[in-house]
Amino acid sequence: MEWSDWLIAVVPIFSFGLIPVIGTLIGGKPTEQSMGIALGGFVFSLAVFLFRRPELSMPVFLIGFLSGVFWSVGSIGQFVGINYLGVARATPMLNGGQIIGTSLLGVVLGDWASADAKIYGFLALVLIITGIFFTSYKQEDGSGVKPQWKQGILVNLLAVVGFTAYVGVLKYYRIDGWSSIFPQSIGQIVAIALASLLLFRRRPVTRFSVKNSVVGIIWGIGNIALLLSQVKLGLAIAYPVSQAAVIVSVFGGVFVNHEHKTRKEWIFAGAGMCIICAGLYLIYLSSRY
């Protein structure tokens, strides 16, 4: 594996890490935030499609479209889950679930083929998930969101399935990122529009959706990098690496969103970041076997 493959795999860390930071600044309902990401992603994907001119057969279009639908389930579920549980509880649950789901799917589809790779890989997953929980630790102050555990857990599980399937279906059918990104964006817009109208009884496109489209362009850059890196490194490696985005989100939340962290929270966050970095190193070792 070339160093450039790892460089591409690092891009989603910054892209995905900035999404909640900028999305929080802009605001909006779950469907508005998801539609904004979809609209911005469509602009990015259209530019990529016109520039690259990938082959787009009907099967590729349909699978890409389905991938976008799965992503929409995950995205809406993510924002709804935050409303039920709060960011500090929902984020580690969602990120940890995605890492487990995509890694197991990747192993089933041929990643981590050797015994050594599996040992390093699964140890890395334990470290990364532990690090995410540490990094997302927040002390109770009586002013946070009152958790609604039953609804929150169910919605987060649905979001995990959606996000896992969105990359898994492309991996299974061996469809590359350049070919899938345009139909994927169409699937996102259609699915979110239907969810807005039928489930949430809201207009699909609002001023908050348009404002959040800038987040979509940032997401689009991370998305294409993730889809390209999973081809080179494997799904079980590329996706866990992307979830280190929580580190960027922590610093962004403090320095951009002006979120307050206590001394204890900083200690947990620092320990979590170190644990995540150790996990990423084991991910690198797994790729060598």
GIVENRA-V696224 format. One record per residue. N is the residue number from 1. RES is the residue in one letter. PHI is phi as a letter, one per 20 degrees, with the letter a starting at -180 (999 if undefined). PSI is psi in whole degrees, -180 to 180 (none if undefined). Layout:
n=N res=RES phi=PHI psi=PSI
n=N res=RES phi=PHI psi=PSI
This chain:
n=1 res=M phi=999 psi=135
n=2 res=E phi=e psi=156
n=3 res=W phi=f psi=-28
n=4 res=S phi=f psi=-30
n=5 res=D phi=f psi=-41
n=6 res=W phi=f psi=-33
n=7 res=L phi=f psi=-42
n=8 res=I phi=f psi=-39
n=9 res=A phi=f psi=-24
n=10 res=V phi=f psi=-24
n=11 res=V phi=g psi=-45
n=12 res=P phi=f psi=-25
n=13 res=I phi=g psi=-45
n=14 res=F phi=f psi=-42
n=15 res=S phi=f psi=-54
n=16 res=F phi=f psi=-30
n=17 res=G phi=f psi=-31
n=18 res=L phi=e psi=-20
n=19 res=I phi=g psi=-53
n=20 res=P phi=f psi=-29
n=21 res=V phi=f psi=-52
n=22 res=I phi=f psi=-39
n=23 res=G phi=f psi=-37
n=24 res=T phi=f psi=-39
n=25 res=L phi=f psi=-40
n=26 res=I phi=f psi=-43
n=27 res=G phi=n psi=-175
n=28 res=G phi=p psi=166
n=29 res=K phi=f psi=164
n=30 res=P phi=g psi=-44
n=31 res=T phi=f psi=-33
n=32 res=E phi=f psi=-42
n=33 res=Q phi=f psi=-42
n=34 res=S phi=f psi=-41
n=35 res=M phi=f psi=-38
n=36 res=G phi=f psi=-45
n=37 res=I phi=f psi=-41
n=38 res=A phi=f psi=-42
n=39 res=L phi=f psi=-46
n=40 res=G phi=f psi=-39
n=41 res=G phi=f psi=-34
n=42 res=F phi=f psi=-44
n=43 res=V phi=f psi=-45
n=44 res=F phi=f psi=-45
n=45 res=S phi=f psi=-35
n=46 res=L phi=f psi=-42
n=47 res=A phi=f psi=-42
n=48 res=V phi=f psi=-43
n=49 res=F phi=f psi=-44
n=50 res=L phi=f psi=-31
n=51 res=F phi=f psi=-44
n=52 res=R phi=e psi=-30
n=53 res=R phi=l psi=56
n=54 res=P phi=f psi=158
n=55 res=E phi=f psi=131
n=56 res=L phi=c psi=85
n=57 res=S phi=e psi=169
n=58 res=M phi=f psi=-44
n=59 res=P phi=g psi=-42
n=60 res=V phi=f psi=-42
n=61 res=F phi=f psi=-45
n=62 res=L phi=f psi=-42
n=63 res=I phi=f psi=-41
n=64 res=G phi=f psi=-42
n=65 res=F phi=f psi=-45
n=66 res=L phi=f psi=-38
n=67 res=S phi=g psi=-41
n=68 res=G phi=f psi=-37
n=69 res=V phi=f psi=-44
n=70 res=F phi=f psi=-42
n=71 res=W phi=f psi=-40
n=72 res=S phi=f psi=-40
n=73 res=V phi=f psi=-45
n=74 res=G phi=f psi=-43
n=75 res=S phi=f psi=-49
n=76 res=I phi=f psi=-42
n=77 res=G phi=f psi=-37
n=78 res=Q phi=f psi=-49
n=79 res=F phi=f psi=-37
n=80 res=V phi=f psi=-40
n=81 res=G phi=f psi=-37
n=82 res=I phi=f psi=-38
n=83 res=N phi=f psi=-35
n=84 res=Y phi=f psi=-39
n=85 res=L phi=d psi=-19
n=86 res=G phi=n psi=157
n=87 res=V phi=f psi=-45
n=88 res=A phi=f psi=-30
n=89 res=R phi=e psi=-40
n=90 res=A phi=f psi=-39
n=91 res=T phi=f psi=-53
n=92 res=P phi=f psi=-35
n=93 res=M phi=f psi=-45
n=94 res=L phi=f psi=-48
n=95 res=N phi=f psi=-44
n=96 res=G phi=f psi=-42
n=97 res=G phi=f psi=-40
n=98 res=Q phi=f psi=-42
n=99 res=I phi=f psi=-46
n=100 res=I phi=f psi=-47
n=101 res=G phi=f psi=-50
n=102 res=T phi=f psi=-35
n=103 res=S phi=f psi=-45
n=104 res=L phi=f psi=-41
n=105 res=L phi=f psi=-41
n=106 res=G phi=f psi=-41
n=107 res=V phi=f psi=-43
n=108 res=V phi=f psi=-35
n=109 res=L phi=e psi=7
n=110 res=G phi=o psi=-3
n=111 res=D phi=f psi=161
n=112 res=W phi=l psi=56
n=113 res=A phi=f psi=-38
n=114 res=S phi=e psi=163
n=115 res=A phi=f psi=-41
n=116 res=D phi=f psi=-41
n=117 res=A phi=f psi=-41
n=118 res=K phi=f psi=-41
n=119 res=I phi=f psi=-52
n=120 res=Y phi=f psi=-41
n=121 res=G phi=f psi=-48
n=122 res=F phi=f psi=-34
n=123 res=L phi=f psi=-39
n=124 res=A phi=f psi=-41
n=125 res=L phi=f psi=-43
n=126 res=V phi=f psi=-45
n=127 res=L phi=f psi=-44
n=128 res=I phi=f psi=-44
n=129 res=I phi=f psi=-43
n=130 res=T phi=f psi=-44
n=131 res=G phi=f psi=-38
n=132 res=I phi=f psi=-43
n=133 res=F phi=f psi=-42
n=134 res=F phi=f psi=-46
n=135 res=T phi=f psi=-33
n=136 res=S phi=e psi=5
n=137 res=Y phi=f psi=136
n=138 res=K phi=b psi=131
n=139 res=Q phi=f psi=144
n=140 res=E phi=f psi=130
n=141 res=D phi=c psi=6
n=142 res=G phi=n psi=-5
n=143 res=S phi=d psi=0
n=144 res=G phi=e psi=-175
n=145 res=V phi=f psi=129
n=146 res=K phi=f psi=118
n=147 res=P phi=f psi=137
n=148 res=Q phi=d psi=88
n=149 res=W phi=f psi=-45
n=150 res=K phi=f psi=-53
n=151 res=Q phi=f psi=-41
n=152 res=G phi=f psi=-43
n=153 res=I phi=f psi=-43
n=154 res=L phi=f psi=-45
n=155 res=V phi=f psi=-40
n=156 res=N phi=f psi=-38
n=157 res=L phi=f psi=-41
n=158 res=L phi=f psi=-41
n=159 res=A phi=f psi=-40
n=160 res=V phi=f psi=-44
n=161 res=V phi=f psi=-44
n=162 res=G phi=f psi=-49
n=163 res=F phi=f psi=-35
n=164 res=T phi=f psi=-44
n=165 res=A phi=f psi=-31
n=166 res=Y phi=f psi=-37
n=167 res=V phi=e psi=-30
n=168 res=G phi=f psi=-39
n=169 res=V phi=f psi=-34
n=170 res=L phi=f psi=-39
n=171 res=K phi=f psi=-44
n=172 res=Y phi=f psi=-43
n=173 res=Y phi=e psi=5
n=174 res=R phi=l psi=48
n=175 res=I phi=d psi=126
n=176 res=D phi=f psi=163
n=177 res=G phi=f psi=-37
n=178 res=W phi=f psi=-37
n=179 res=S phi=f psi=-31
n=180 res=S phi=e psi=-20
n=181 res=I phi=f psi=-36
n=182 res=F phi=f psi=-54
n=183 res=P phi=f psi=-30
n=184 res=Q phi=f psi=-44
n=185 res=S phi=f psi=-35
n=186 res=I phi=f psi=-42
n=187 res=G phi=f psi=-38
n=188 res=Q phi=f psi=-49
n=189 res=I phi=f psi=-46
n=190 res=V phi=f psi=-47
n=191 res=A phi=f psi=-43
n=192 res=I phi=f psi=-38
n=193 res=A phi=f psi=-44
n=194 res=L phi=f psi=-42
n=195 res=A phi=f psi=-40
n=196 res=S phi=f psi=-45
n=197 res=L phi=f psi=-45
n=198 res=L phi=e psi=-37
n=199 res=L phi=e psi=-42
n=200 res=F phi=d psi=-8
n=201 res=R phi=l psi=45
n=202 res=R phi=c psi=160
n=203 res=R phi=f psi=136
n=204 res=P phi=f psi=-38
n=205 res=V phi=c psi=125
n=206 res=T phi=c psi=-179
n=207 res=R phi=f psi=-32
n=208 res=F phi=f psi=-34
n=209 res=S phi=f psi=-45
n=210 res=V phi=f psi=-42
n=211 res=K phi=f psi=-39
n=212 res=N phi=f psi=-5
n=213 res=S phi=f psi=-27
n=214 res=V phi=f psi=-33
n=215 res=V phi=f psi=-35
n=216 res=G phi=f psi=-36
n=217 res=I phi=f psi=-41
n=218 res=I phi=f psi=-42
n=219 res=W phi=f psi=-40
n=220 res=G phi=g psi=-39
n=221 res=I phi=f psi=-45
n=222 res=G phi=f psi=-37
n=223 res=N phi=f psi=-48
n=224 res=I phi=f psi=-35
n=225 res=A phi=f psi=-40
n=226 res=L phi=f psi=-45
n=227 res=L phi=f psi=-35
n=228 res=L phi=f psi=-40
n=229 res=S phi=f psi=-30
n=230 res=Q phi=f psi=-26
n=231 res=V phi=f psi=-41
n=232 res=K phi=e psi=-42
n=233 res=L phi=d psi=-22
n=234 res=G phi=o psi=149
n=235 res=L phi=f psi=-38
n=236 res=A phi=f psi=-14
n=237 res=I phi=d psi=-49
n=238 res=A phi=f psi=-43
n=239 res=Y phi=f psi=-47
n=240 res=P phi=g psi=-38
n=241 res=V phi=f psi=-42
n=242 res=S phi=f psi=-27
n=243 res=Q phi=f psi=-6
n=244 res=A phi=f psi=-1
n=245 res=A phi=g psi=-21
n=246 res=V phi=f psi=-30
n=247 res=I phi=f psi=-46
n=248 res=V phi=f psi=-40
n=249 res=S phi=f psi=-38
n=250 res=V phi=f psi=-50
n=251 res=F phi=f psi=-38
n=252 res=G phi=f psi=-40
n=253 res=G phi=f psi=-36
n=254 res=V phi=f psi=-49
n=255 res=F phi=e psi=-20
n=256 res=V phi=d psi=-49
n=257 res=N phi=e psi=-3
n=258 res=H phi=l psi=41
n=259 res=E phi=f psi=138
n=260 res=H phi=e psi=137
n=261 res=K phi=c psi=134
n=262 res=T phi=f psi=170
n=263 res=R phi=g psi=-42
n=264 res=K phi=f psi=-40
n=265 res=E phi=f psi=-38
n=266 res=W phi=f psi=-38
n=267 res=I phi=f psi=-46
n=268 res=F phi=f psi=-42
n=269 res=A phi=f psi=-43
n=270 res=G phi=f psi=-44
n=271 res=A phi=f psi=-41
n=272 res=G phi=f psi=-42
n=273 res=M phi=f psi=-40
n=274 res=C phi=f psi=-40
n=275 res=I phi=f psi=-42
n=276 res=I phi=f psi=-44
n=277 res=C phi=f psi=-38
n=278 res=A phi=f psi=-40
n=279 res=G phi=f psi=-40
n=280 res=L phi=f psi=-35
n=281 res=Y phi=f psi=-40
n=282 res=L phi=f psi=-33
n=283 res=I phi=f psi=-43
n=284 res=Y phi=f psi=-43
n=285 res=L phi=f psi=-37
n=286 res=S phi=f psi=-34
n=287 res=S phi=f psi=-23
n=288 res=R phi=f psi=-13
n=289 res=Y phi=d psi=none
